[in-house]
């Protein structure tokens, strides 16, 4: 067990060293979320006057959704690192090293999780500076980060599995967009449930993005239904575990194919 953890740590360190050589990558990944949060939030700030909103600040309403959306999109591209390693022969060299596939997967997911937490804290900080109020304070922020981390882990694993099976950047991009865009808009990211069409409300009940947004928004606003929060955090954890298992199986399939 200690060897597996150590191996995963070395893999995470590899990705962290690459990140340290191009720290501007973090700024690039935050450009679109900042536009959504600040520009979109201010342009539509009066939308909260519609019946169905329970907040006076649209930026405060929007911030949890942008945190989740950023985790969804950034982790959706996680598999690109595997495609690059496959094309350069790096992954094949890992296969002859005394390292288990689970450690390779786990180390990469740990790095993705750290990046997700950093992005989430920056977006929440920008939201607070822009006037958002997070009445949930410490526990609410922790619950928001946990929900976001679980969702991000699930989609990083999904992306990794696709990369190991498809091994083409163009196909991976198409498959990721095919899933993440509809899931984002079939949720309460931009509008409260009461203002959504009935068919979207029905679908959102089974949408993990909606679970993460609802949990984050409830906890940050200080109005959490902890029964709902606990149930949906458990569902997100199950989803993350299932997707991690899927990526491990995909790694095994890649190993057998070469």
Residue pairs with C-beta under 8 A, 6 or more apart in sequence:
4 100
4 102
4 103
4 106
5 103
7 99
7 100
7 103
7 104
7 107
8 102
8 103
8 104
8 106
8 107
8 110
9 107
9 110
10 107
11 99
11 103
11 104
11 106
11 107
11 108
11 110
11 111
12 107
12 108
12 110
12 111
12 114
14 107
15 81
15 107
15 108
15 111
16 111
16 114
19 25
19 26
19 111
19 115
26 115
26 118
26 119
29 70
29 74
29 119
30 70
30 119
30 122
30 123
32 70
32 73
33 66
33 69
33 70
33 119
33 123
34 123
34 126
36 62
36 66
36 69
37 59
37 62
37 63
37 66
37 123
37 126
37 127
37 130
38 59
38 126
38 130
40 62
41 58
41 59
41 62
41 130
42 59
44 58
45 57
45 58
45 59
46 58
47 53
47 58
48 55
48 56
48 57
48 58
48 61
50 195
51 194
52 192
52 194
52 195
53 61
53 192
53 195
54 192
54 223
55 61
55 221
57 131
57 132
57 133
59 127
59 130
59 131
59 132
60 127
60 131
60 132
60 133
60 134
60 221
61 192
61 217
62 127
62 189
62 190
63 123
63 124
63 127
63 132
63 220
64 144
64 213
64 216
64 217
64 220
65 187
65 188
65 189
65 190
65 213
65 216
65 217
66 123
66 127
66 189
67 119
67 120
67 123
67 124
67 144
67 148
67 216
68 147
68 148
68 151
68 189
68 209
68 212
68 213
68 216
69 184
69 189
69 209
70 119
70 120
70 123
71 116
71 119
71 120
71 148
71 149
71 151
71 152
71 155
71 212
72 151
72 152
72 155
72 180
72 183
72 184
72 209
73 180
74 112
74 115
74 116
74 119
74 152
75 112
75 116
75 151
75 152
75 153
75 155
75 156
75 159
76 155
76 156
76 158
76 159
76 176
76 179
76 180
77 159
77 176
78 108
78 112
78 155
78 156
78 159
78 160
78 163
79 156
79 159
79 160
79 161
79 162
79 163
79 164
79 172
79 176
80 159
80 163
80 169
80 172
81 108
81 163
82 91
82 108
82 160
82 163
82 164
83 163
83 167
83 168
83 169
83 172
84 90
85 91
85 94
86 92
86 163
86 167
86 254
91 254
92 258
94 104
95 255
95 258
101 248
101 251
101 252
101 255
102 248
104 251
105 157
105 160
105 244
105 247
105 248
105 251
108 156
108 160
109 153
109 156
109 157
109 160
109 244
112 152
112 153
112 156
113 149
113 152
113 153
113 156
116 148
116 149
116 152
117 145
117 148
117 149
120 144
120 145
120 148
121 145
124 134
124 141
124 144
127 134
128 134
134 140
134 141
134 220
134 221
134 222
135 220
135 221
135 222
135 223
136 143
136 144
136 219
136 220
136 221
136 222
136 224
137 222
139 219
140 219
140 220
140 221
140 222
140 224
141 219
141 220
143 215
143 216
143 219
143 224
143 229
143 233
144 215
144 216
144 219
144 220
146 233
147 211
147 212
147 215
147 216
147 219
147 232
147 233
147 236
148 212
148 216
150 212
150 233
150 236
150 237
150 239
150 240
151 208
151 209
151 211
151 212
151 236
151 239
151 240
153 240
153 243
153 244
154 208
154 236
154 239
154 240
154 242
154 243
154 244
155 180
155 243
157 240
157 243
157 244
157 246
157 247
158 179
158 243
158 246
158 247
159 172
159 176
160 247
160 250
161 243
161 246
161 247
161 249
161 250
162 171
162 172
162 175
162 176
162 250
163 172
164 247
164 250
164 251
164 253
164 254
165 250
165 253
165 254
166 172
166 175
167 254
183 207
183 208
183 209
184 209
186 200
186 203
186 204
186 207
186 209
186 210
187 204
187 207
187 209
187 210
187 213
188 196
188 204
188 210
188 213
188 214
188 217
189 209
189 213
193 201
193 204
196 204
204 210
208 235
208 236
208 239
211 232
211 235
211 236
212 232
212 236
214 228
214 232
215 224
215 228
215 229
215 232
215 233
215 236
218 224
218 225
218 228
218 229
219 229
